[in-house]
Amino acid sequence: MNLHTLLTPPSIRTARRACAAFGLSALCAAAVADVGDAQFLAAREAFRVGEPARVARALEALRGSAFEPWAEYYLLRMQLDDTASEAAIGDFLGRHAGSYLAEKLRGEWLKVLGLRGRWELFRREYPQLQQPDQEIVCYAWQDRQLMGDTAVLDEARPIWFTATDLPDACTPLTDTLVRDGRLKADDIWQRLRRLFEAGRLREMQAAGRYLNDPPATKIVEGIVDKPGRYLDRLPAHFAQTRGGRELALYALQRAAQKDPADAESRWRTLESDFDEADRAYIWGQLGYQGAKRHLPEALHWYALAGDSPLSDEQLAWYARAALRVQDWGELRRVIGRMPPRLTAAPDWIYWLGRADAALGRHEEALGSYRRIAGQTNFYGNLADDELGRPLSLPPRAAPASSEELAQAAENPALRRALALLRLDLRTEGVREWNWALRGMGDRQLLAAAEVARRNDVFDRAISAADRTQSEHDFHLRFPAPFRDEVEPRARQLALDDGWIYGLIRQESRFVMNAKSGAGAKGLMQVMPATARWVAKKIGLAGYHPAKMTDMGTNVTLGTHYLKMVLNGLDNQPVLACAAYNAGPGRAQRWRGDKPLEGAIYAETIPFAETRDYVKKVMSNSVYYNALFQDKPQSLKARLGVVQPRRVGDTTTDTLP
């Protein structure tokens, strides 16, 4: 029997038996895997283009493989509208109970059942779904409403006040809320404001249908594009109608996004046309936008908003505005205004502690630091520093035993996840992996992390090791592969290798072919234009864009660029991190006009993505240095003090 004949069986299970029978197990194992990969990719493509017969043929060939449940899921997913398939769906859900695929299929089936009004079957399946999305929740509310449960309307009402799109399944509920007077005109206008702030113009149109005279979509689109022009052409009697006032407020809010100082000047001429609540709204918007630009007027604008309700994001930036100028009393007062969901976050626990310490409330400050000390994050690290105990690693857990490793390796969900990741199907693989980790204890998590590490899937090793509660292995949480590539370049450029590893961990999680939505590639997520520029600067012979995901080339380009931005930014790592993510020009602009503590600089970065990035890279770096140097580390010391930009300093102007 030749190998080709052997590898075209009715199922992968048959192929494996044949391999063993002919004594070709080592050779066949890889070949059978290749055939299984091809069959699975064929099933996936057939599912994508809607060809169930092809999926069915691939399913038969995949029997006994890690991919069999996925092929079966594809086939059933295409049959959800067919009542004849209900028994097969129920059988699949039973055989794969608790799995990611069972959760996924059940959720999709519930949407079909809700749409078709098959409430008895919906009612049976819904309690078994663990993570329903908003559409499914709205179908469940519909069912309860039809059963005469009026309390459901009180549960549903809060979704109206979010700035998210509401699926069609929620429409019968919102119709009832409006019809019964539980949502009034003011509530509808409030939702329209929030949707406008979030840029959700299509959803504004859907919500506006409950008004007699909703804002015209074309006018709203014009305001988004040119708010100043709209304000310049305001009708003389615009304030006589609610719609006229709201459109003016939209324009002012949008103008504040573009230029808060100009918007404030325009607002001063219009303020008398609005009531107290509307005035507070615009002052809150000006404070928020001004704070993100580090304008000195921001705190005053916030104060003019009085005690009017502010969103979570507005309150956070109110606090950051106070922090930026180190007005500790105001910072403490603003944190006191925050809802519990914010004050329970490590961010504001730490900064409340700092405010208390600055105000002489030392016992209160120590209490705040102790609440978050030891947490493996930016604020836990800083709290440890304030308590005088620089970061040390916990005792290393005992390695996973051979039995624990065997159990992890044979876990069907983990096997599926690794098989998917091997094919670079990262969305499916990551979801399978993360779902499989739910409910695992520390020993199981450590074994899963070690299995991932041995398969060179370092991002999943991190995700498993990060979840342990009592037994920890920071060599798995903070892996350091590719030392032969990274360390020589670190030495050559006099860069801290712990910092480089902290950056790579955040950028790509050591996924060599990682690619961002913006186009950055490789371990160090270098942008194509930056790669070309750096390659030319350093004279990298034979560089071609196709080499961007080559490990050596990517690390060479990334480390040289990191060194360039570091040199151009006073050798300050926190500034260089911001520059690496958001560009050197922005990192420069975000400096203060006075020396600024590195932690405050990081906290007041206007871009949420960059703010989170800088915190994580800097925290990562202290863990890597603790591992590499085997001694305690101080994050606060590494953050240092960011000096103000010198007048006429153009050292970063030529950097991309």
N, C-alpha and C positions, 0 to 999 in steps of 0.2 A: 504493500500500500504506500503510495507516495504522499508527501506532506500536504500537497494541495487538496487531495481527496480527503485526507484526514481532517482538514480544517474547513470543510464545507458540510458539516453535519446538520441535522435538524435542530440541534441545540448545543450550547456551550457545554452543558453538563455531559452530553454524549462525547464531545470532543475530548474532554478531560479524561474520561474513562478510557477512550481509545489511546490517548497519549500514554497513560499508565500501562495499558496492556502491551503496547509495542516497545516499552522501555525507553521512551523518548521524553520523559517528563520534563527535564530541564529545558530542552529545545522547544518542546511544545508549549510550555507555560507562557513564554513570551509571545509565541505565534498565536495561540488561542486568545490571549489578551488583545493582540492587534486586531484579530477578526472581530472580537466582541466590541472593541472601540468603533470599528467601522460600521458594524450593525447598529450600534446605539446612535451614532451620528446620523445614519440613514433614517432611523425611527424619528429622531428629533426633527430632521428636515421634513419628513413626511407629515409630521404633526403640524409644523409651521405652515405648510402649504395646503393642509386639509385633505390628506389622502389616507383614510383609515385602513384601506386594504394593505397598503405598504407598511403601515405601522404594525398591523396584525402579523404580517410575514416576518418582520424584524423581531417582534415579540417572541415568536416561536424559536427563532435562532438564538435568542438571548436567554432562554430558560436556563436557570442555574447560575447566571452571572450576577454580578453586583448591580448591573443595569436593568435586570428584569423588572423590578418594581416601577422604574421610571417609564419603560416602554408600556407597561400595563396601565400606568397612570395616563400616559398620552392617549391610549385607546379609549379609556373610560371618559376622559375629559371631553373627547369628541362625541360622546354618546349621552351627555347629561340631559339633553332634551328628549331622549327616547325613554319612555316609561318602561319599555321591555328590559332596559339595562339596570333597573333599580336593584334587582337581586345581585347582579355582578358588582355594582357599586358597594352595596352593603357587605358583600363578601370581602372585597378589597379592604374596606375600612376595618373590618373585623380582623383580618389577617395581619394588617399593618398598624394596628391600634397603637397610638402614642407616637407614631412617626411623623416626620415633617410632611411626607407625601399624603398621609391620611388627613392631616390637618388642612393641607392645601386643597385636596379634592373635596373634603367635606365643606369647606368654606365656599368653594365654587358651586357646589351642588345646592347649598342653602340659598344662594343668590337666585338660582334657577327656580327653586321651589317658592321663594318669596315672590318673584316676578309673576309666577303662574298661579299664585294664591293657594298653593297646596299646603295649607297651614297645619294639618294634622301630622304630616310627615316632617314638615319644618320643625314643629314643636318637639318631635321625638329626637331629631338630630342636633338641634341648637345647643342643648346643655352640654353636649360632648365636645363642642368647639372651644378651644382654649383661648384663642386670641381673635375674637371677632373684630372686623373693621367696622367703620361707621355705617357702611351700606347694610351690612348684616344686622347690626344693632337696630337700625331703623326698620328693617323688616320685622324684627322681633317686637319692636314697639307697635308696629302696625297690627301684628297678630293680637297683642294684648288689648289694643284699642278696639279691635273688632269683637273681642270677648267681653267688652264692657268695662275694662279697667281704665277709669278716668285718671288715676294717679300717673299714668304713663305720660300725660301731657306735661306735668310738672318736671318729670325726668328729662323730657325731650327739649324743653324750652331753652336751657343753657347753650345748646349747640348753635342757636341762632346768633349768639353774640361772639362767636369765634370768627376769625378772618379766613376760614378755610372753605373750600368748595363743599357744598352739600350734595350728595348723590340723589338721583331721582327717587330712590326709595324713601327719602325723608320728606318729599313734597307733600304727601297726604297729611303728614303730621303738622307741617308748617301751615298748610291750608286750614287745618282745624284750629290751630293756635290763633291765626288771624281772625277766622270766622267767629270764634268764641270770645274775642276781645282779650285774649291772653297776650297777644302781641299787638301793641298799638303803633300809631304812626311814628312816635318818637323812637320806638324800638327798631322800626324798619330803617329810619334815617341813621340810627346809630350803627346798624350793620353796614349800611352803605359807606359810611365814613371809614370803618375798619377795612372794608374790602378795597376802598380807594387807596388807603395807606399801603396796603399789601400789593397793590397793582393788579388786583383781580377784577378787571373790567367786565369780563364775560359774566362772572357771578353777580356783579352789581346789577347787570341787566335782568338776571333771573330774580333777584331779590326786589328790584324796583317794580316788578309787575303788581305788587300788593299796594302800590300808591296810585292815586288818581292821576297824578301828573309827575311821573318819574323823570329824573334827569336824562336828557337825550344823549345817547351813546356818542354821537359825533362831537357834541360839545365837551363831554368828559374826555374824549381822546385828544381834543385840541388843548384842553387844560393840561393834560399830562405832558404834551409836547412843548407848549409855550404858555406857562402859567402867567408870566408877566404881561404878555399880550392880552390875555383874557382880563386881567385886572385893570389894564389901561383902558379897556373898552367896556367896563361895567356900566350897565344901564343906570340911569339916574335913580330909578325907583327899585333897584334890585332887591333891597332889604324888605320890601313889602310882602314878599312871599317866602315860604320856607324853602322852596326850591332855589330861589335866587340867592338866599343867604348861604345855603349849603354849597352851591357851586362856587361862590366866592371863598368859602372856607376850604374847599378842595384846592382852589388855585393858591391860596395862601400856604396851605400845607405843602403843596408841591414846590412852591417858590422857596419855602424854608429848606427843603431838601437841596435845592440848587445853590442858594446863597442866603443863609440865615440873616445876615446883616441887612441885605436889601429887602428881604421879606419883612423884617421888623419895621423898616422905614415905611413900607407900604401899609402895614397893619396899623400904624399910628394914625393914618388918615382915615381908616375905616372903622376903628374899634368902637366908636360911639353908636354905630348902626347895629350892634349885636348885644345880646343879653349877657348876664354875668357868666353863665355856663359856657357860652360860645367863646367869650373872651378868655376864660380859663383854659379852654381847649387849645386855642392858638398859642397862648403863652407856654403851655406845656409842650407843644410841637416845636416852638422856637428854642426852648430850653434843651430839648432832646437833640435837635439837629446842631445846635451850638455846642453842646457838650461833646458830640462826636468829632467836632472840628477844633476842640480845645480852645474855644473862644472864651475870653474872660467874662463876657456878659451872660454866659449860660446860667450861672447860679442865680443871677438877678431875674432872668426870664422865668426860670423855674419858680422862684419865689412869687412872682406875679400871678402864677397859676393857682396860688393858695393851696388849699387842701382838696382841690378837685381830684377826682379819680385819675390815676395814671396807669398805663399798662406796665407789665413787668419790665419790659425793655426800657421804657421811659424812667422808671424808678432806678433801674440798674445804672443808667447813664447819669441820673441825678446824683447818685452816690459817687460815680466815677468823677464827675465834675468837682465835687467837694474833695475827693481824694487827690485829684490832680494838683489842687492848690493847698493841700494839706490843711483844710478846714475840718479838723477832727470833730468838733462839736456838731457841725452841720452833717457830716458823714454819719455820726451816731444817730442823729435825729431822722435822717432819711432811711437808714436801715430799720429804724423803729417803725416806719410807715409801711415797710414791705410786708406782703402776705407770708404766712408760714412756709409756703412752698419755696420762697426765696431765702428766708432767714435760716432755713434748715440746710442750705447748700454750704459746702466748705468755703466757698468764696467769701460769703458775707459773714460767716462765723469768724474767719480769720481777720477780716478787716474791721469787724466790730471789736475784736480783741485789740487790734492796733489802735483804734480810736480810744478805747478805754484806757490803754496804757499811756497814750499821749495826754489824756485828761486826768491822769493820776489815779485811776480806778484799777489798781494793780491786781487785786484779787479777782475782779470780774474778768480782767484780761487773761489771767492765768486759766480761769475756768473755760474761756473760749478756746484757748490754745489746746487745752487738754482734751476737749471734745473731738478734735480732729487730728491730734498728734498721732503719728504712726501710720496714717493713711498714705497709700502709695500714690500720691498726687502732688501737684505743685503746692497746694495750700497745706497739706499735711507735712510736707518737707519744710515749709516756712515756719509752721507752728513748732516743729521740733527745734528749729534754730532759735526761736524766741524763748523756748524752754531751756536752752543751753545744752541741748543734746543732739549734735550734728548726726546726720543720717548714718545708721549702721544697718547692715543686712541682718535679717533674722536667721536663726540656725537653719541650715540646709536640710530639707526633709530627706529621709532615706530614699534611695532610688527605687523606682517601681520594680517589684519582683517579677520573675519570669511568668508567674501565674497571672499577675495583674496586667502585664504586657500582652500576654496571650488573649486575655479577655477583651482588652481594648482592640487588639488587631482583628478579632473575630466579631466585634460589634458590627452588625449589618449597616447601621446608619453611618458609622465612621468609615467603613469600607466604601460605601457608596460615595461619601464626601470626597475621600482621597482619589477614587476613580474619576470623579467629575473634575477635580482640580488637576489631575494628570492631563486631562483633555483641555485644560485652560477654560473650562466652563465655571468661572469663578462665582457668578451669582448663585447658581444652583448648588455648587460645592460648599460655599460659605454658609448658605442657609441650612443645608443638611447638617453640616458640622455643628453650627451653633445650636440648632434644635436638639441634636443628639446630646449635647452637654448639659441640658436642663435636668436638674435633679441629681446630678452626679456629686458624690462626695469627693473630698480632697484626694484620696488615693486613686480614685478612678480618673480624676482630672489630670493628675500627674502622669498617670500611665498613658492617657490619650495624648498629652503634650509630648511625651517621649516618643510615641509612635509617629506623631507628625514630624518631630525633629529628625527621626531616622529616615523619614521619607523626603527630607529637605523641604517640607512644607512649614516654614518657620512662622508664617503669620498665624496658622492654626495652632501651632505649639504655644505661641504667645496667648492666643485667645483662651486656651484651656488653662494654662498656668496662671493667668491673671485672675481666675475665678476662685482659687483656693482660699479658704477661710482661716485655717489653723496651721496646716502644714504647707510650707512654701519651698519652691526651688527657683531662686532668682536667676539662675543660669538658664532656665527655661523661659522665664518671663522676659529676660533681657539677653537673648541669644546673641552670639558674636561670630557668625560664620564669615567665611571669606577673609580671614585674617591676613592671608598671604597677599591679598590684593589691597586691603585697606591700610595696614600698618606701614608698609614701605612708603606709601604716598603721604601718610600722616607725618612720618619722620622727615621726608624730603621737604615738606612745606612747613614744618614746625607747627603742626596743628595737633590739638588734643584729640587722641583717637577715641576717647570716651564721648566727646562731643560729636564727632563724626558718626559714631554708632547711634547716638541718641537721635541724630537727624535722620539717618537711614531708617531707623525703627519707625519713626513717625511718617516719613515720606512714602515708603513702599512696603514696610513690614518684611523686607528682604525678598520680595517677589521680583525676580530679575526682569521679567517682561512687563512689569506694571506700567500702565498708561493712564494718565488722568484725563478728565473731560476737556481740559484746556490744551492737552497735547504733550504734557511733560512725560518723559519716558525713563525707564530703568530704575535701578536701585536708588539713585539719588534724585530721580524725577527732574531731569534737566530739560528745559524747554528747547525746541529745535533751534530757534534764533540764538539763544544763549550758547548752545553747544557750538554752533558755527563760529560765533564771536570768540569764545574761549579757545577753540581749536586753532584759530588763526593767531591769536595772541601768543599762545605757547608754542606755536610751530609744530603742532601734532601732525606728523607725516602720515599721509594716506587716509586722512579722516574722510568719512562719508556718512551722511545721515543714517544709512542702514546700520551703522555700527553703534548707534546710540544705546541699544539694549545689550551690547556686548559688555560683560562685567568690567573688564579692565578699562575699556574706553570710557564707560559711564562714570566709574569712580575717579578716573583721571580728570575728566571734565568737571565733575561735581566738586571735587576737593580743590581744584585750582580756582573755580569760581568762588567757593566759600572763602578761600584765602584772600581773593581780591576784594570781596565786600568787607571782610574783616579788617584788612589794611585800610580801606577807605572810610571805616567807621570807628576810628580810635581804638582798634583792637578790642572792641566791646562785643562779646558773643551775643548778648541779648539783641543788640542792634543788628548784628549780622544775621541772626535767625529771622528777624523781621524782614530784612532785605532779601534774604534767600527766598522767602515766600511771597512777598508783596512788592519787591523792587527796592533798590537803594534810595531812590528819590523819596518814596513814601517814608521809609525808615528814618530818613533825615528830617522830614517835615514833622514827624511825630515827636521829635525831641522838644523839651520845654525851653523856656528862656532863662531857666535857672537849673542848677544840678538837680537831677531827679533820680530817686531810688529806682534801681532796676525793676523791682517788683511793681512799682507804681507805673513805670513806663509800659510794662507788659500788660497790666490791668487796663490801661487806658488806650490801647491800640484800637482804632475805630472799626477795623474789619474783624468780624467775629471769627472767621476762619483763621486769620493770621494771629489773633489774640490767643486762641486755643492752641494753635501750632507752636507758638513761641513758648508757652507755658509747658507743653508736653515735651518739646525737645530739650529744654533746660532741665526739667525734672528727670527725663531719661538720662541725661548726661551725668547726673550725680550718681545714679545707680550703676551706670557702666563704669564710672571711675571707682566706685566702691568695690566693684567686682575686679577690676584690673589692678587696683592699687592695694586692695585689702586693708583699707583704713577708712574711718568716718569722713563724710563729706558734708559741706555746707552749701546749700542752694543759695542762701542769701549772699554769701561771699562771692559765689560765681556770678550772680546777677550784678553785683557791684552797684556803681552809681553812674548814670548816664549824664554826661556833661552836655551843656547846651551847644547848639551848633554855632561855630564861629562865623562872624560876619564875613562874607566873601568866600567861605569854604566851598570849593567846587570839586573836591576830591572824588565824589561819587557820580559826578555829572556824566562821565563818559562810560559808566557801567550800564549794561543792559538791564 
